[in-house]
Amino acid sequence: MLGRLERKVGIQKTAVLPAEEPNLDYFETFASDKKLLYGFGKGMIRAENIKLSAQGSDFILKVPNNEVEVHINIPGEFNILNALAAASAAISFGIKLEAVKKGLESATEIPGRLEVIKLGQPFTAIVDYAHTIESLEKLLSLFKSLTKGKLFLVFGATGGGRDKSKRSEMGAVADKYADYIVVTDDDPYTEDRMQIINQVSEGIKRKEGENFWKIRDRRQAIRLALSLAAEGDTVIVAGKGCEPIQIIGEERIEWDDRKVVREILSSEVKVEL
């Protein structure tokens, strides 16, 4: 991208690069008037004193001759790197550090992607779109490391003949990371709903009833996980994110995991206000 950008009169061409990128040497071969490197241990713009939690991250944003404390509302180290990249780009335009801090702290998650649902409950509730083996493993490994208590997972697999071979593998990923598992409907389409659930469950080594349940009704599955969660736990509802419908048979049902989680938390689960 750097190689194709034309220079504008009176404006410096700045390269914002991750200092710990394995291919940094290659990116540095592209011509630019100025380079800004960012990272955790290297670079002019760094994140130090990092504190990670399931609700977000705190760190000190360090620049030459200045620093500021920052809290971002999106969890995960990779999102700190994203914040550093954004901060570096802003600083390259001469934006003051306090304004950069304000911008980073006002950022919110993408709807249905690592979306934290906060209604005063003493545990963390997350809605995410993860519906592949790889995305589910990344999601669970992240929150396994961030969760002080138990990790709950509510998920299923899409029907309609889609990727049947991956279903048991997704179950195995769930079994590897989650302390409590509820396998439920995703979008079964015209496939047998219980058959999909059973195929996912083939990858789960524990017996049903041993912190593992099969519940066809997605609302009831979410309700069970939220009702069992305690302080310090994390409940992840995965697979649909902010999708506005659920497809069962030929019927398209109005649905939103985020709305369902909020409804259950606000009316059925005891919360601390």
MOFENQUI-V882558 format. One line per field, one symbol per residue. phi: phi as a letter, one per 40 degrees, with the letter a starting at -180 (. if undefined). psi: psi as a letter, one per 40 degrees, with the letter a starting at -180 (. if undefined). burial: 1 if it has 24 or more other ideal C-beta (glycine too) atoms within 12 Angstrom, else 0. A space follows every 10 residues. Layout:
BEGIN
phi->???
psi->???
burial->???
END
This chain:
BEGIN
phi->.dcccccbcg bccbbbbccc cdbddccccc cacabbbbic bbhcbbbbfc bbaccibbac cbbdgaaacb bbcbchcccc cccccccccc cccgcccccc dccccccbcc dgbfccbbbg ccbcbbbacd abdccccccc cccccccccc bbbbaabccg gcfdcccccc ccccccbccb bbcacbbcfc cccccccccc cdcccccchc fabbbccccc ccdccccccb dgcbbbbbhb fbdcbbbbgc cbccaadccc ccccccbbbc bcb
psi->dddehihihe hihhhhihde hdfddddeeh hidihhhiad eiidhihifh hiieeaiiih hhiheiiihh hiehihdddd dddddddddd ddeehidddd ddddeeiiih hehfhhhhfe ieihhhhieh eidddddddd ddeddehdbi hihhiaiiaf ehfddedddd dddddddhdh hhhaibgebe ihdddddddd edehdiiheg fhihhdhddd ddddddddii heihhhhidd beheihhhbe hhhhihdddd dddddddehh ih.
burial->0000000000 0001111110 0000000000 0000111111 0011111001 0111111111 1110000101 1111111011 1111111111 1100001001 1011101010 0111111110 1011111111 1010111111 1111011001 1111111110 0000011111 1111101111 1111111100 1010011011 1111000000 0111101110 1111111111 0011111111 1110011100 0000111111 1101100010 000
END
